[in-house]
Amino acid sequence: MLSYNGFSGSERAKVGRIQLTTIRSGEFPAPKQCELCLQNKGQMQLHNEDYSRPFEDAHPICRCCHGALHSRFKNPNRWQKRLVIIRQLRRESNTKLINNWWEHLC
């Protein structure tokens, strides 16, 4: 696993293992809907910007949004294209932006 946002690959992997164990034990809810595009099908994952807060900063997102989000430094166009899709899907669903933590990421 590569480093991300100031956290080493081993730190990120450790947090991922902790999250997975906690989800499997039922202590933390499994992600069911993407916070970004709102879909509820396919593989859902947890995304952290701050790995020192493994549950407080855990955002459930789909695999597609997660890949685009993590690639935003090396491939910003991929993230910008995904943002267009996210905004459109949210408009179509009439979902208000209560927590738009992802809007400022570039």
C-alpha positions in Angstrom: 0.0 0.0 0.0 1.3 3.4 -0.9 1.6 6.4 1.4 -1.3 8.9 1.3 -1.9 12.3 2.8 1.1 12.0 5.1 0.4 8.5 6.3 2.6 5.6 5.4 1.4 2.5 3.6 1.9 0.5 6.8 -0.1 3.0 8.9 -2.9 2.9 6.3 -2.9 -0.9 6.2 -3.1 -1.1 10.0 -6.1 1.2 10.1 -7.8 -0.9 7.4 -7.3 -4.1 9.4 -8.7 -2.4 12.5 -11.7 -1.2 10.6 -12.4 -4.5 8.9 -12.1 -6.4 12.2 -14.5 -3.9 13.9 -17.0 -4.2 11.1 -16.9 -8.0 11.1 -17.5 -8.0 14.9 -20.5 -5.7 14.5 -19.0 -2.9 16.5 -19.0 -0.5 13.5 -21.6 -0.6 10.8 -20.6 -1.9 7.4 -20.7 0.8 4.7 -24.0 0.5 2.8 -24.2 3.7 0.7 -21.6 5.9 -0.9 -21.5 9.3 0.8 -20.4 10.9 -2.5 -22.5 9.5 -5.4 -25.2 7.9 -3.1 -25.2 4.5 -4.8 -25.8 1.5 -2.7 -24.8 -1.3 -5.0 -21.4 -2.8 -5.5 -18.4 -2.8 -3.2 -18.4 -0.1 -0.5 -15.3 0.9 1.3 -14.2 3.3 4.0 -12.1 6.3 3.1 -10.0 8.2 5.6 -8.2 11.5 5.0 -6.9 11.3 8.6 -5.8 7.8 9.5 -5.1 8.9 13.1 -8.9 8.9 13.5 -9.9 5.5 12.0 -13.6 5.7 12.8 -14.3 9.4 13.4 -12.9 10.2 9.9 -14.2 7.1 8.1 -16.4 7.9 5.1 -18.3 5.1 3.4 -17.8 5.4 -0.4 -18.0 3.2 -3.4 -15.0 1.6 -5.1 -15.3 3.9 -8.1 -15.4 7.1 -6.0 -12.6 5.8 -3.8 -10.3 5.1 -6.7 -10.9 8.6 -8.2 -10.4 10.3 -4.9 -7.1 8.6 -4.2 -5.9 9.3 -7.7 -6.6 13.0 -7.5 -2.9 13.9 -7.0 -1.6 12.0 -9.9 -4.6 12.2 -12.1 -6.7 15.3 -11.1 -8.8 15.1 -14.2 -10.2 11.7 -13.1 -11.3 13.2 -9.8 -12.8 16.3 -11.5 -14.8 14.1 -13.9 -16.0 12.0 -10.9 -17.0 15.2 -9.1 -19.2 16.2 -12.0 -21.0 12.8 -11.8 -21.3 13.0 -8.0 -22.9 16.5 -8.2 -25.3 15.4 -10.9 -26.4 12.2 -9.1 -26.9 14.2 -5.9 -29.0 16.8 -7.7 -31.1 14.1 -9.3 -31.8 12.6 -5.9 -32.6 16.0 -4.3 -30.1 15.2 -1.6 -29.0 18.2 0.3 -25.3 18.6 0.9 -25.1 18.3 4.7 -21.5 17.2 4.9 -19.5 18.0 1.8 -16.0 17.2 3.2 -15.0 16.1 -0.3 -15.8 19.3 -2.3 -12.6 21.0 -1.4 -10.3 18.1 -2.3 -8.3 18.7 -5.4 
